[in-house]
Amino acid sequence: MIDFNAHPTIGQALFEAARRWGDRPFLAVPAHAQRRYWPQGVEWTFADVAERVRELAQRYAQAGYGDGHRVGVLLDNRPEHFLHKLAMNHVGVCCVPLNPDHRPREMAYVIEHTRMDMIMAVSDLMPLLEQALQASAHRPPVILLDHAGDWPAPAQRATVFEATPQSIASVLYTSGTTGRPKGCMLSHRYELAAGAWYASRGGLAAFEEACERIYNPLPVFHVNSSVFSLFCALLKGNCQIQADRFQASRWFTEVHESRATVIHYLGVVVPVLLNQAAHPLERAHQVKFGIGAGIDPQRHAEFEQRFGYPLVEIWGMTEWVRAVIDADEPRRVGTRAFGRVQPGMEIRIVDDQDQDLADGLPGELVVRHSADAPRHDCFSGYLDDPEATEQAWRGGWFHTGDIVTRDPDGLLHFVERRKNIIRRSGENIAAAEVEAVLQSHPQVAQAAVLAVPDELREEEVLACLVLKPGVTAPTQADDALIADLLSHCNAQMAYYKAPGWLWFTTEIPVTGTQKMQKHQIFEPGTDPRQTSGMIDLRAKKTRTAARHTPP
């Protein structure tokens, strides 16, 4: 494996990988005849990628982009995303991936917050980007992926065209409880360290050198695909197979044809695949293990028995991708265990006063590298929000917001999320953001949004609404007011943030200072989904329906 201490920037690590493993595959896309790009698939070696990155890096530098600049990338899950990211990083530019599922208002916030100097986009997504730029006070120039001419120069040309280990390689956005997403600044050191950590865990998750093929269908604007698996592959001489998105109808064929040895999954993948009819290729694979999070414990063993490989649960987050990985035998399949802490990471489980809790008691997971260097190889902070950064690091420990328990033997089990975050199919949704959008509807007086369990997607969005006086509460999913509420949400938020469940009430409990008491809305120990008057909107909540909603 490449020693990233000897090759401490992303460009240096890439070109060392090309020197060692030039003819080995590094980036691949499975064939898919109906896909709008690379329908026959493509596979690039380390040498291919290095050559393309050098050419792109020269174009960025010639146009004046270098240290101190940020460039947005809206290329969906195309492999060119990685070429541009690696080229930007080589000359010191920070890459800011844009989420193609965002609505214009959401994308405009990211464009404004990062003060992008340019955006690289594909033509298919230009209508969305144009609407976002119209809603933004900051409007950087846009270049299409296949643009052959000169690129526009930034307002201020760079004078330095190289990175340091501390240079910010990416800004990735993660939801916060305030409703505004926070931009996590990830340095070259962080991204390489994250890949090296993953590549060296061993056990069931052991990686050999220059022979593994990692099938990752997750979006490239997330840390999992763009950092965690990418740099694991780069540092170990292996190949990342980037699918466009998870598709149950394509899964078995793509895993088989791509010769994947490792697959990445989200919890939603497991029941979807198990609910598929028997497929002739479902066991015709070379997969050694799958790795992901959020699996339904009751279906874990069923998946492994049917498809013939272990699913290794992990814990990690954008701020901290030095993941805890349940790769040691014996595992506790059928529980929510996600592994034990290994050297290079320290944890505590604490109560609301940051006091340590005994084993077996649920508390917040707090983490650090070590007492001497608590933030070593961690994220560099939240962009333009030092207060939030220091609050997360209070007491010298990073507060994850996740509630866990620890067995006497050190095995950690996930319980729930402390923060006001809904985790749906791998997406973090800030309840406060959804509440703000719902409360801007002219017929809504008050909104309380919370998570409810979902057998397929881990969690789903439940919105409790108080309507304004004189407005009659609907009782059916096809009511005109509900259609208008969904249209209102889809015009302002990504489709997955819209309510999957809707419940109308006359009052939401509040404290004496008028803070909502969400835990008092439903009786403790009950499933809110079974409450009288609950309306199921999950069938209406689709990416296609949202994209046809006028902005």
C-alpha positions as CSV (number, residue, x, y, z in Angstrom):
1,M,0.0,0.0,0.0
2,I,1.2,3.5,-0.7
3,D,2.5,5.3,2.3
4,F,0.5,8.6,2.3
5,N,3.0,10.1,4.7
6,A,5.6,9.8,1.9
7,H,3.1,11.0,-0.7
8,P,1.0,13.4,1.4
9,T,-1.1,15.1,-1.3
10,I,-3.8,13.6,-3.5
11,G,-1.9,14.4,-6.7
12,Q,1.3,12.9,-5.3
13,A,-0.5,9.7,-4.2
14,L,-2.2,9.3,-7.6
15,F,1.0,9.6,-9.6
16,E,2.8,7.2,-7.3
17,A,-0.1,4.8,-7.8
18,A,0.2,5.2,-11.6
19,R,3.9,4.5,-11.3
20,R,3.4,1.3,-9.4
21,W,0.2,-0.1,-11.0
22,G,0.0,1.8,-14.4
23,D,-1.7,-1.0,-16.3
24,R,-4.1,-2.1,-13.5
25,P,-7.7,-0.9,-13.6
26,F,-8.6,2.0,-11.3
27,L,-12.0,3.4,-12.4
28,A,-14.7,1.5,-14.1
29,V,-18.4,1.9,-15.1
30,P,-20.7,-1.1,-15.7
31,A,-22.3,-1.4,-19.1
32,H,-26.0,-0.3,-19.2
33,A,-27.6,0.2,-22.6
34,Q,-30.3,2.6,-21.3
35,R,-27.9,4.9,-19.5
36,R,-27.3,8.3,-21.2
37,Y,-23.5,8.1,-20.7
38,W,-21.0,5.3,-21.4
39,P,-23.8,2.8,-22.3
40,Q,-21.2,0.1,-23.1
41,G,-19.3,0.8,-19.9
42,V,-15.7,2.0,-19.6
43,E,-12.6,1.0,-17.7
44,W,-9.6,3.2,-17.1
45,T,-6.2,2.1,-15.8
46,F,-4.2,4.0,-13.3
47,A,-2.0,5.2,-16.2
48,D,-5.2,6.3,-18.1
49,V,-6.5,8.3,-15.1
50,A,-3.1,9.9,-14.5
51,E,-2.8,11.1,-18.1
52,R,-6.3,12.5,-18.1
53,V,-5.8,14.2,-14.7
54,R,-2.5,15.8,-15.9
55,E,-4.3,17.2,-19.0
56,L,-7.3,18.5,-16.9
57,A,-5.0,19.9,-14.2
58,Q,-3.1,21.9,-16.9
59,R,-6.4,23.3,-18.2
60,Y,-7.4,24.4,-14.6
61,A,-4.0,26.0,-14.1
62,Q,-3.9,27.7,-17.5
63,A,-7.3,29.3,-16.8
64,G,-5.9,30.6,-13.5
65,Y,-7.5,28.1,-11.0
66,G,-5.3,27.0,-8.1
67,D,-4.8,27.3,-4.4
68,G,-7.7,29.2,-2.8
69,H,-10.3,28.5,-5.4
70,R,-13.5,26.3,-5.2
71,V,-15.1,24.7,-8.1
72,G,-18.5,23.1,-8.1
73,V,-19.1,19.8,-9.8
74,L,-22.5,18.7,-11.1
75,L,-21.7,15.6,-13.1
76,D,-24.1,13.2,-11.5
77,N,-22.4,9.8,-11.0
78,R,-20.3,10.0,-14.1
79,P,-16.7,8.8,-13.7
80,E,-15.5,12.2,-15.0
81,H,-16.4,13.5,-11.6
82,F,-13.4,11.7,-10.2
83,L,-11.1,12.9,-13.0
84,H,-12.0,16.5,-12.3
85,K,-11.8,16.2,-8.6
86,L,-8.3,14.6,-8.8
87,A,-7.2,17.3,-11.3
88,M,-8.5,20.1,-9.2
89,N,-6.9,18.7,-6.1
90,H,-3.5,18.3,-7.9
91,V,-3.3,22.1,-8.5
92,G,-4.7,23.1,-5.1
93,V,-8.4,23.7,-6.1
94,C,-11.1,22.6,-3.7
95,C,-13.9,20.4,-5.2
96,V,-17.5,21.0,-4.1
97,P,-19.8,18.3,-5.4
98,L,-23.4,19.4,-6.0
99,N,-26.4,17.2,-5.3
100,P,-28.5,16.6,-8.5
101,D,-31.5,15.7,-6.3
102,H,-31.5,19.2,-4.7
103,R,-34.1,21.7,-5.6
104,P,-33.0,25.1,-6.8
105,R,-33.2,26.8,-3.4
106,E,-31.0,24.1,-1.8
107,M,-28.4,24.2,-4.5
108,A,-28.4,28.0,-4.5
109,Y,-27.5,27.9,-0.8
110,V,-24.4,25.7,-1.4
111,I,-23.3,27.9,-4.4
112,E,-23.6,31.0,-2.2
113,H,-22.1,29.5,0.9
114,T,-18.9,28.2,-0.8
115,R,-18.6,31.3,-3.1
116,M,-17.7,29.0,-6.0
117,D,-15.4,30.3,-8.6
118,M,-16.7,28.1,-11.4
119,I,-19.1,25.1,-11.9
120,M,-18.5,22.1,-14.1
121,A,-21.8,20.5,-15.2
122,V,-23.5,18.2,-17.6
123,S,-26.1,19.5,-20.0
124,D,-28.8,17.2,-18.6
125,L,-28.7,19.0,-15.3
126,M,-28.4,22.6,-16.7
127,P,-32.2,23.4,-16.2
128,L,-31.8,22.7,-12.5
129,L,-28.5,24.6,-12.3
130,E,-29.9,27.6,-14.1
131,Q,-32.9,27.8,-11.7
132,A,-30.4,27.6,-8.8
133,L,-28.3,30.4,-10.2
134,Q,-31.4,32.5,-10.6
135,A,-32.1,32.0,-6.9
136,S,-28.5,32.7,-5.9
137,A,-26.9,36.1,-5.1
138,H,-23.6,34.6,-6.3
139,R,-23.5,33.4,-9.9
140,P,-20.2,31.8,-11.0
141,P,-19.5,30.9,-14.6
142,V,-20.7,27.5,-15.7
143,I,-18.7,25.2,-18.1
144,L,-20.2,22.1,-19.7
145,L,-18.3,18.9,-19.3
146,D,-17.5,18.6,-23.0
147,H,-16.6,22.3,-23.5
148,A,-13.7,22.4,-25.9
149,G,-12.8,26.1,-25.8
150,D,-11.0,28.2,-23.2
151,W,-12.4,28.2,-19.6
152,P,-13.3,31.6,-18.1
153,A,-10.7,32.9,-15.7
154,P,-11.6,33.3,-12.0
155,A,-12.1,36.9,-10.7
156,Q,-8.6,36.6,-9.1
157,R,-6.1,34.3,-10.7
158,A,-4.1,31.9,-8.4
159,T,-0.4,32.4,-7.8
160,V,0.1,28.9,-6.3
161,F,-0.8,25.7,-8.2
162,E,0.1,23.0,-5.8
163,A,-1.5,21.6,-2.6
164,T,-0.2,20.8,0.8
165,P,-1.5,18.0,3.1
166,Q,-3.6,20.6,4.9
167,S,-5.1,22.1,1.7
168,I,-8.9,21.6,1.6
169,A,-9.6,19.0,-1.1
170,S,-13.4,18.9,-0.8
171,V,-16.3,20.6,0.9
172,L,-19.1,18.1,1.5
173,Y,-22.4,19.2,2.9
174,T,-24.1,17.4,5.8
175,S,-27.4,18.3,7.5
176,G,-27.6,20.1,10.8
177,T,-30.3,20.6,13.3
178,T,-30.6,24.3,12.4
179,G,-32.1,23.4,9.0
180,R,-29.1,24.8,7.1
181,P,-26.6,22.2,5.9
182,K,-23.0,22.5,7.2
183,G,-20.0,22.4,4.8
184,C,-17.5,19.9,6.1
185,M,-14.0,20.9,5.0
186,L,-11.9,17.8,4.2
187,S,-8.1,18.1,3.7
188,H,-5.8,16.1,1.5
189,R,-4.5,14.5,4.6
190,Y,-8.0,13.6,5.8
191,E,-9.1,12.0,2.5
192,L,-5.9,9.9,2.1
193,A,-6.0,8.9,5.8
194,A,-9.6,7.8,5.4
195,G,-8.7,5.6,2.5
196,A,-5.7,4.1,4.2
197,W,-7.8,3.3,7.3
198,Y,-10.4,1.5,5.3
199,A,-7.8,-0.4,3.3
200,S,-6.0,-1.7,6.4
201,R,-8.8,-2.9,8.7
202,G,-8.3,-6.6,7.9
203,G,-10.5,-9.4,9.2
204,L,-13.5,-10.0,7.0
205,A,-12.8,-6.6,5.4
206,A,-9.3,-7.4,4.3
207,F,-8.1,-5.9,1.0
208,E,-5.4,-7.5,-1.2
209,E,-3.2,-5.4,-3.4
210,A,-3.9,-4.6,-7.1
211,C,-6.7,-7.2,-7.5
212,E,-9.9,-6.0,-5.7
213,R,-12.8,-4.5,-7.5
214,I,-15.1,-2.3,-5.3
215,Y,-18.6,-1.9,-6.6
216,N,-20.1,1.3,-5.3
217,P,-23.6,2.4,-6.4
218,L,-23.8,5.3,-3.9
219,P,-23.8,9.0,-5.1
220,V,-20.5,10.6,-5.7
221,F,-21.5,13.8,-3.7
222,H,-21.4,11.6,-0.6
223,V,-18.2,10.8,1.3
224,N,-18.6,7.1,0.9
225,S,-18.0,7.0,-2.8
226,S,-15.9,10.1,-3.3
227,V,-13.5,9.6,-0.4
228,F,-13.9,6.4,1.6
229,S,-13.8,3.8,-1.2
230,L,-12.0,5.9,-3.8
231,F,-8.9,6.4,-1.8
232,C,-8.9,2.9,-0.4
233,A,-8.7,1.8,-4.1
234,L,-6.1,4.3,-5.0
235,L,-3.7,3.6,-2.2
236,K,-4.0,-0.2,-2.6
237,G,-3.8,-0.4,-6.4
238,N,-7.5,-1.5,-6.7
239,C,-10.4,-0.6,-8.9
240,Q,-13.6,1.4,-8.0
241,I,-16.6,0.4,-10.1
242,Q,-19.0,3.4,-10.1
243,A,-22.6,2.6,-10.9
244,D,-24.9,5.4,-11.7
245,R,-27.3,4.6,-8.8
246,F,-28.6,1.5,-7.0
247,Q,-31.1,-0.3,-9.2
248,A,-32.4,-3.6,-8.0
249,S,-33.1,-4.7,-11.6
250,R,-29.4,-4.2,-12.5
251,W,-27.7,-5.2,-9.3
252,F,-27.0,-8.9,-9.9
253,T,-26.0,-8.4,-13.5
254,E,-23.6,-5.5,-12.7
255,V,-22.1,-7.3,-9.7
256,H,-21.5,-10.4,-11.9
257,E,-20.3,-8.6,-15.1
258,S,-18.0,-6.2,-13.2
259,R,-16.3,-9.0,-11.3
260,A,-16.8,-7.1,-8.1
261,T,-15.0,-8.5,-5.0
262,V,-16.4,-5.9,-2.6
263,I,-19.8,-4.2,-2.7
264,H,-21.0,-1.1,-0.8
265,Y,-24.6,-0.9,0.4
266,L,-27.1,1.1,2.4
267,G,-29.7,-0.5,4.7
268,V,-32.4,0.0,2.0
269,V,-30.5,-2.3,-0.4
270,V,-31.0,-5.4,1.7
271,P,-34.8,-5.7,1.8
272,V,-35.1,-4.6,-1.8
273,L,-32.8,-7.4,-3.0
274,L,-34.3,-10.0,-0.7
275,N,-37.8,-9.1,-2.1
276,Q,-36.6,-9.8,-5.6
277,A,-37.5,-13.1,-7.3
278,A,-34.7,-15.6,-7.6
279,H,-32.1,-14.4,-10.2
280,P,-29.8,-16.7,-12.1
281,L,-26.8,-14.5,-11.3
282,E,-27.5,-13.9,-7.6
283,R,-24.8,-16.3,-6.5
284,A,-22.7,-16.1,-9.7
285,H,-20.3,-13.5,-8.2
286,Q,-16.8,-13.1,-6.8
287,V,-17.9,-10.9,-3.8
288,K,-15.8,-11.4,-0.6
289,F,-17.8,-9.0,1.5
290,G,-20.3,-6.2,1.5
291,I,-19.8,-3.1,3.6
292,G,-22.3,-0.5,4.7
293,A,-24.7,0.6,7.5
294,G,-28.3,0.5,8.5
295,I,-29.2,-3.1,7.8
296,D,-32.3,-4.5,9.4
297,P,-31.0,-6.9,12.0
298,Q,-33.8,-9.4,11.3
299,R,-32.8,-9.8,7.7
300,H,-29.0,-9.7,8.0
301,A,-28.6,-13.5,8.3
302,E,-31.2,-14.1,5.6
303,F,-29.2,-12.0,3.1
304,E,-25.9,-13.7,3.8
305,Q,-27.5,-17.2,3.5
306,R,-29.2,-16.4,0.2
307,F,-26.5,-14.5,-1.6
308,G,-23.4,-16.1,-0.1
309,Y,-21.2,-13.3,1.3
310,P,-21.0,-11.4,4.7
311,L,-22.3,-7.9,5.2
312,V,-20.0,-6.0,7.4
313,E,-21.7,-3.1,9.3
314,I,-19.7,0.1,10.0
315,W,-20.1,3.4,11.7
316,G,-18.7,6.6,10.3
317,M,-19.7,10.1,9.3
318,T,-18.5,12.9,7.0
319,E,-16.6,14.6,9.8
320,W,-15.0,11.3,10.8
321,V,-14.5,8.6,8.2
322,R,-12.0,6.7,10.4
323,A,-14.8,4.2,10.5
324,V,-15.5,1.6,13.1
325,I,-15.9,-1.7,11.2
326,D,-17.5,-5.0,12.4
327,A,-15.0,-7.1,10.6
328,D,-13.8,-9.4,13.3
329,E,-15.1,-12.9,14.1
330,P,-17.2,-13.9,15.8
331,R,-19.8,-11.3,14.6
332,R,-23.2,-10.8,16.2
333,V,-25.4,-11.0,13.1
334,G,-29.0,-10.1,14.0
335,T,-28.0,-7.2,16.3
336,R,-27.1,-3.5,15.6
337,A,-23.4,-4.1,16.4
338,F,-20.9,-2.2,14.3
339,G,-17.5,-3.2,15.7
340,R,-14.9,-2.4,18.2
341,V,-12.5,0.6,18.4
342,Q,-9.1,-0.1,17.1
343,P,-5.7,1.8,17.7
344,G,-5.8,5.2,16.2
345,M,-9.2,6.2,17.6
346,E,-10.5,6.7,21.1
347,I,-14.1,6.8,22.2
348,R,-16.3,7.5,25.2
349,I,-20.1,7.0,25.8
350,V,-21.4,9.9,27.7
351,D,-24.6,11.4,29.1
352,D,-26.0,14.9,28.6
353,Q,-23.4,16.3,31.0
354,D,-20.6,14.6,29.1
355,Q,-20.1,12.2,32.1
356,D,-19.0,8.6,31.2
357,L,-21.7,5.9,31.3
358,A,-21.2,2.3,32.3
359,D,-21.2,-0.5,29.7
360,G,-24.7,-1.4,28.6
361,L,-26.2,2.1,29.2
362,P,-27.1,4.1,26.1
363,G,-25.3,7.4,25.6
364,E,-23.8,9.7,23.0
365,L,-20.7,8.4,21.2
366,V,-17.8,10.9,21.4
367,V,-14.6,10.3,19.5
368,R,-11.0,11.6,19.1
369,H,-7.7,10.4,17.7
370,S,-5.8,10.7,21.0
371,A,-5.3,13.0,24.0
372,D,-2.2,14.6,22.5
373,A,-3.8,15.2,19.0
374,P,-7.6,14.8,19.3
375,R,-8.3,16.2,15.8
376,H,-5.5,14.4,14.0
377,D,-6.7,13.2,10.5
378,C,-10.2,14.5,11.2
379,F,-12.2,17.0,9.2
380,S,-10.9,20.6,9.2
381,G,-14.0,22.2,10.5
382,Y,-17.3,23.5,9.2
383,L,-17.0,26.1,6.5
384,D,-17.4,29.7,7.9
385,D,-18.8,28.3,11.1
386,P,-16.1,28.1,13.8
387,E,-18.7,28.2,16.6
388,A,-20.4,25.0,15.3
389,T,-17.0,23.4,14.9
390,E,-15.9,24.2,18.5
391,Q,-19.3,23.2,19.9
392,A,-18.9,19.8,18.1
393,W,-15.4,19.5,19.7
394,R,-16.3,20.6,23.2
395,G,-14.2,19.1,25.9
396,G,-11.7,17.9,23.3
397,W,-14.0,15.2,22.0
398,F,-16.0,15.2,18.8
399,H,-19.7,14.8,19.6
400,T,-21.3,12.5,17.0
401,G,-24.9,12.9,18.0
402,D,-25.3,9.1,17.8
403,I,-26.6,7.1,20.8
404,V,-24.8,3.8,21.2
405,T,-24.2,1.1,23.9
406,R,-21.0,-0.8,24.6
407,D,-20.8,-4.4,25.7
408,P,-18.2,-5.4,28.4
409,D,-16.0,-6.9,25.6
410,G,-16.0,-3.5,23.8
411,L,-18.5,-4.3,21.0
412,L,-20.5,-1.2,20.1
413,H,-24.2,-1.2,19.2
414,F,-26.1,1.6,17.4
415,V,-29.3,2.7,19.2
416,E,-30.5,5.9,17.6
417,R,-29.6,9.5,16.6
418,R,-29.6,12.1,19.2
419,K,-29.7,15.0,16.8
420,N,-32.9,16.1,15.1
421,I,-31.9,14.2,12.0
422,I,-33.9,11.8,9.9
423,R,-31.9,9.1,8.2
424,R,-33.7,7.9,5.1
425,S,-31.9,5.6,2.6
426,G,-28.5,7.0,3.5
427,E,-29.6,10.6,3.3
428,N,-29.5,12.9,6.4
429,I,-32.6,15.1,6.5
430,A,-32.8,18.0,9.0
431,A,-36.2,18.1,10.5
432,A,-35.9,21.9,11.0
433,E,-35.5,22.4,7.3
434,V,-38.6,20.4,6.4
435,E,-40.5,22.2,9.1
436,A,-39.5,25.6,7.7
437,V,-40.7,24.7,4.2
438,L,-44.0,23.3,5.4
439,Q,-44.7,26.3,7.6
440,S,-44.2,28.6,4.6
441,H,-47.3,27.0,3.0
442,P,-50.1,29.6,3.2
443,Q,-52.5,27.1,4.9
444,V,-50.1,25.7,7.5
445,A,-49.9,27.3,11.0
446,Q,-47.4,25.0,12.6
447,A,-45.3,21.9,11.6
448,A,-43.4,19.4,13.7
449,V,-41.3,16.9,11.7
450,L,-39.9,13.7,13.2
451,A,-38.5,10.3,12.2
452,V,-40.6,7.1,12.2
453,P,-39.2,3.6,11.4
454,D,-39.4,2.4,7.9
455,E,-38.9,-1.3,7.0
456,L,-37.3,-0.4,3.7
457,R,-35.5,2.9,4.1
458,E,-34.5,2.8,7.8
459,E,-36.4,5.9,8.6
460,E,-39.1,8.0,7.0
461,V,-40.3,11.6,7.4
462,L,-43.4,12.2,9.4
463,A,-44.9,15.7,9.4
464,C,-47.5,16.7,12.0
465,L,-49.4,19.8,10.9
466,V,-51.7,22.3,12.5
467,L,-53.7,24.1,9.8
468,K,-54.7,27.7,9.9
469,P,-58.2,28.6,11.2
470,G,-61.0,27.7,8.7
471,V,-58.9,25.2,6.8
472,T,-60.4,21.7,6.9
473,A,-57.9,18.8,7.5
474,P,-57.8,16.3,4.7
475,T,-58.5,12.6,5.5
476,Q,-57.3,11.0,2.2
477,A,-53.9,10.9,0.4
478,D,-55.5,12.2,-2.9
479,D,-57.0,15.3,-1.3
480,A,-56.2,18.5,-3.2
481,L,-54.5,20.2,-0.2
482,I,-52.2,17.2,0.2
483,A,-51.2,17.4,-3.4
484,D,-50.5,21.1,-3.0
485,L,-48.4,20.5,0.1
486,L,-46.3,17.9,-1.7
487,S,-45.9,20.2,-4.7
488,H,-44.8,23.0,-2.3
489,C,-42.2,20.7,-0.7
490,N,-40.9,19.3,-4.0
491,A,-40.4,22.8,-5.4
492,Q,-38.1,23.7,-2.6
493,M,-36.4,20.5,-1.3
494,A,-35.0,17.2,-2.7
495,Y,-37.7,14.7,-3.2
496,Y,-36.6,12.5,-0.3
497,K,-37.1,15.3,2.3
498,A,-40.9,15.5,1.6
499,P,-43.2,13.9,4.1
500,G,-43.8,10.2,3.7
501,W,-46.4,10.3,6.4
502,L,-48.7,13.2,7.2
503,W,-50.9,13.7,10.3
504,F,-53.1,16.7,11.1
505,T,-53.7,17.8,14.6
506,T,-55.2,20.8,16.4
507,E,-52.3,21.3,18.7
508,I,-48.6,20.5,19.0
509,P,-47.3,20.4,22.7
510,V,-44.9,23.2,23.6
511,T,-43.0,24.3,26.7
512,G,-43.5,27.5,28.6
513,T,-41.1,29.2,26.2
514,Q,-43.0,27.8,23.2
515,K,-40.4,25.2,22.2
516,M,-42.0,22.2,20.6
517,Q,-42.2,19.0,22.6
518,K,-42.1,16.4,19.9
519,H,-41.7,13.5,22.3
520,Q,-45.2,14.4,23.7
521,I,-47.0,14.3,20.4
522,F,-47.5,10.5,20.5
523,E,-47.9,8.2,23.4
524,P,-44.5,6.7,24.5
525,G,-44.0,3.2,23.2
526,T,-46.5,3.5,20.4
527,D,-45.9,3.4,16.7
528,P,-47.0,6.8,15.3
529,R,-47.8,5.2,12.0
530,Q,-50.7,3.4,13.6
531,T,-52.3,6.6,14.9
532,S,-55.8,7.3,13.8
533,G,-55.9,9.8,10.9
534,M,-52.3,9.0,9.8
535,I,-52.0,9.4,6.0
536,D,-49.4,7.3,4.1
537,L,-47.8,9.3,1.3
538,R,-44.8,7.1,0.6
539,A,-46.2,6.0,-2.8
540,K,-46.3,9.6,-3.9
541,K,-42.7,10.3,-2.8
542,T,-40.6,9.6,-5.9
543,R,-37.6,11.3,-7.6
544,T,-39.6,11.3,-10.9
545,A,-42.6,13.0,-9.4
546,A,-40.5,15.6,-7.7
547,R,-38.6,16.5,-10.9
548,H,-41.9,17.1,-12.7
549,T,-43.0,19.5,-9.9
550,P,-42.7,23.2,-11.1
551,P,-40.1,25.1,-9.1
